[in-house]
Structures are given as C-alpha cells and as structure tokens.
Amino acid sequence: MPIYEYECKACGHRMEKLQKISADPLKDCPACQRASLERLVSAAGFRLAGGGWYETDFKTGSKKNLAAEGQSTSSTGATSDTSSTPTKKGAAA
C-alpha cells in the first residue's frame, strides 16, 4: 500500500496516510476539522539494495564496460580489453 501525503488548504496542516490505491482521497483535516484536505503529488521513495543490482545490468554494447574501464584506469592506468570476451564465449560453445 502506498503512503499518500495530504495538505490542508485552510490551516496548512500536512500529514501522511497509508491507504489502498483504490481508496478515496481523504477530505477532512484532523487539525481544523474542515473539508479542505488535498492529496499532494510526491516522488515515490524506493531503494535498490542488496546483491544483484549493478550499474551495468540494463546497459547494452560498449556501455556495459564503463564501470570496468573506470576501475582499471584508476588502478593500473590501462583500459580493459573487451575484445577477448566474445572469443571466450565462442570457444566454449
């Protein structure tokens, strides 16, 4: 269930409410008891954490090697050679 943010247009009271997506928006302000609450548009907060989430997961072609090139140039001063990767896959098949 998402957390929705509300603000009262009469008194300025702000609040968050855990609601179902299908639930009707709240109308009554708990601070001033007026029917002037409005749902605010806010960014969804989520975090990709844990193993398996990498910068290169959804990149294609030469863009996948950006992280590897950055690491190899910083430690050795040389760029990584990616031409051998397809050869290894082809030799194993």
C-alpha positions as CSV (number, residue, x, y, z in Angstrom):
1,M,0.0,0.0,0.0
2,P,1.3,3.5,-0.9
3,I,1.8,6.3,1.6
4,Y,0.0,9.5,0.4
5,E,0.8,13.0,1.5
6,Y,-2.0,15.5,2.3
7,E,-2.1,19.2,3.0
8,C,-5.0,21.2,4.4
9,K,-5.6,24.3,2.3
10,A,-7.3,26.0,5.2
11,C,-4.8,25.6,8.0
12,G,-1.7,24.3,6.2
13,H,-1.5,21.1,8.2
14,R,0.5,18.3,6.4
15,M,0.2,14.6,7.0
16,E,0.9,11.2,5.6
17,K,-1.6,8.4,5.3
18,L,-1.1,4.7,4.4
19,Q,-4.0,3.9,2.0
20,K,-5.0,1.4,-0.6
21,I,-4.7,2.7,-4.2
22,S,-8.5,2.1,-4.7
23,A,-9.4,4.2,-1.5
24,D,-11.0,7.6,-1.9
25,P,-8.8,10.6,-1.0
26,L,-9.3,12.0,2.5
27,K,-11.3,15.2,2.7
28,D,-11.5,16.2,6.4
29,C,-8.5,17.8,8.1
30,P,-7.8,16.3,11.5
31,A,-6.3,19.6,12.8
32,C,-9.1,22.1,11.9
33,Q,-12.0,19.7,11.0
34,R,-12.6,21.4,7.7
35,A,-13.2,19.5,4.4
36,S,-10.1,21.1,2.7
37,L,-7.5,18.3,2.5
38,E,-5.8,17.8,-0.9
39,R,-3.6,14.9,-1.9
40,L,-0.1,16.1,-2.8
41,V,1.9,14.8,-5.7
42,S,5.2,13.5,-4.5
43,A,8.1,11.3,-5.7
44,A,7.9,7.6,-4.8
45,G,10.7,6.6,-2.5
46,F,12.3,3.3,-3.1
47,R,15.8,1.9,-2.9
48,L,17.5,-0.7,-5.0
49,A,19.5,-2.6,-2.3
50,G,21.1,-5.9,-1.9
51,G,23.0,-8.2,-4.2
52,G,22.3,-8.3,-7.9
53,W,21.7,-4.6,-8.6
54,Y,24.6,-3.3,-10.7
55,E,25.2,-0.2,-12.8
56,T,25.6,-2.3,-15.9
57,D,22.5,-4.5,-15.6
58,F,20.5,-2.7,-18.2
59,K,23.2,-1.3,-20.5
60,T,23.9,-2.7,-23.9
61,G,27.0,-3.0,-26.1
62,S,30.1,-0.9,-25.1
63,K,28.2,0.9,-22.4
64,K,28.4,-2.2,-20.2
65,N,32.2,-1.7,-19.9
66,L,32.1,1.8,-18.4
67,A,32.4,0.6,-14.8
68,A,35.2,-1.9,-15.6
69,E,37.1,0.8,-17.6
70,G,36.8,3.3,-14.8
71,Q,38.2,0.8,-12.3
72,S,41.1,-0.5,-14.5
73,T,42.2,3.0,-15.5
74,S,42.2,4.2,-11.9
75,S,44.3,1.3,-10.6
76,T,46.6,0.5,-13.5
77,G,46.4,3.3,-15.9
78,A,45.4,0.9,-18.7
79,T,42.0,0.4,-20.3
80,S,40.4,-3.1,-20.2
81,D,40.4,-5.2,-23.3
82,T,36.9,-6.3,-24.1
83,S,37.7,-8.0,-27.5
84,S,38.6,-11.3,-25.8
85,T,35.2,-11.7,-24.1
86,P,33.3,-12.8,-27.3
87,T,36.1,-15.1,-28.2
88,K,35.9,-17.0,-24.9
89,K,32.2,-17.4,-25.3
90,G,32.6,-18.6,-28.9
91,A,35.3,-21.1,-27.9
92,A,33.2,-22.6,-25.2
93,A,30.2,-23.1,-27.5
